[in-house]
Amino acid sequence: MDFPKINRTVVVAGIFFVIIAFKGTEPILVVPAGWPKPAYDVAKNPLTTAGVALGRQLFYDPLLSSDTTISCASCHLQATGFAHVDHQLSHGIFGRIGKRNAPGLMNLAWSTSFMWDGGVNHLDMQPINPITSPDEMNETMGNVVKKLNNSPKYRKLFNQAFGDSLVTGQKVLLSLSQFVLTLQSYNARYDRYVRKEPGADLTIQELNGHRIFRLHCNTCHTEPLFTNHGFANNGLPVDTGLMDIGRMSITQKPSDSLKFKVPTLRNIQFTFPYMHDGRFKKLLDVVNHYTNGIQSSNTLDRQLQQPIVLTHEEKIDLVAFLRTLTDRDFLFDPRFSFPRE
């Protein structure tokens, strides 16, 4: 059946979802019951099978880099929550090293800012940053468009997606957005527990971890998206080699010094290394930072100005709960993998 261009509540496998759909045969943006309204206006860039397929091809194609060696997927690997686990900092062409770790990509329809410093404020514009960064793809949008227009394969794909074989920068960006909008994670064991699905109960240890999480972590990593989409100084000592001042580099406001975007904790078990500079390899290292490693400063987040005291057992319980946020359906969904022809 075809869905009209309005929000509807439907039942999928016994679970209530609100969906934004345009045709029954086309991809949809799923809004699970209880989730907030997405920030991205899908009406301005409707998801289509051809558009998503084109975006997927582009996401995995190193043609977008100046020497055709680096793709979006080079730093965003599906099996690790579309994060970059090979290195602390992102790597680009000629082995160049950036100054930040590539974060996981999921549920981006709810994001209102992008990059660790929030330097991009719309999903459609986000790819321009890595494509043009000298330390990442080191390309220009003009050259990307030229290369794609010289490809019979891509001219065909653009025609299927947009009804016109002429490649433009706008079409490149819109198709990439269509693909990454489908990278939705809402079927972790935590989610099945919240939906009260049979057999999805959490253990006593995980429930205790959830209690601790709500007491100490939920203000910034707010359920159900496990981020408040804000920026915070979480007390990390400054890396003297990188000297990264965070959001202040964008706003030039001293009040934003050392503040970085609050990442989602969904699939956190697999999106290591952690923090904007990838300094921590293990979740327990992260927890230990919040109990023993906070460095005070003028912009330290208010929630961290009082010590967090946890026993070793409570730390282990908290990590056990964080592992319930792993969505294996998302991590291994063939719709998101390398497009094999």
Stockholm file with secondary structure:
# STOCKHOLM 1.0

chainA/1-341         MDFPKINRTVVVAGIFFVIIAFKGTEPILVVPAGWPKPAYDVAKNPLTTAGVALGRQLFYDPLLSSDTTISCASCHLQATGFAHVDHQLSHGIFGRIGKRNAPGLMNLAWSTSFMWDGGVNHLDMQPINPITSPDEMNETMGNVVKKLNNSPKYRKLFNQAFGDSLVTGQKVLLSLSQFVLTLQSYNARYDRYVRKEPGADLTIQELNGHRIFRLHCNTCHTEPLFTNHGFANNGLPVDTGLMDIGRMSITQKPSDSLKFKVPTLRNIQFTFPYMHDGRFKKLLDVVNHYTNGIQSSNTLDRQLQQPIVLTHEEKIDLVAFLRTLTDRDFLFDPRFSFPRE
#=GR chainA/1-341 SS CCCCSSEEEEEETTEEEEEECSCTTSCCEEEETTCCCCSSCGGGSCCCHHHHHHHHHHHTCGGGSTTSCCCGGGTCBGGGTTBCCSCSSCBCGGGCBCSSCCCCCCCGGGCSCBSTTCCBCSGGGTTHHHHHCTTTTCCCHHHHHHHHHTCHHHHHHHHHHHSCCCCCHHHHHHHHHHHHHTCCCCCSHHHHHHTTCTTCCCCHHHHHHHHHHHHHTTTTSCTTTTCCSCEEBCCCCCCTTTCCCBTHHHHCCGGGTTBEECCCCTTGGGSCSBTTTTCBCSHHHHHHIIIIICCCCTTBCGGGSSCCCCCHHHHHHHHHHHHTTCCHHHHTCGGGSCCCC
#=GC SS_cons         CCCCSSEEEEEETTEEEEEECSCTTSCCEEEETTCCCCSSCGGGSCCCHHHHHHHHHHHTCGGGSTTSCCCGGGTCBGGGTTBCCSCSSCBCGGGCBCSSCCCCCCCGGGCSCBSTTCCBCSGGGTTHHHHHCTTTTCCCHHHHHHHHHTCHHHHHHHHHHHSCCCCCHHHHHHHHHHHHHTCCCCCSHHHHHHTTCTTCCCCHHHHHHHHHHHHHTTTTSCTTTTCCSCEEBCCCCCCTTTCCCBTHHHHCCGGGTTBEECCCCTTGGGSCSBTTTTCBCSHHHHHHIIIIICCCCTTBCGGGSSCCCCCHHHHHHHHHHHHTTCCHHHHTCGGGSCCCC
//
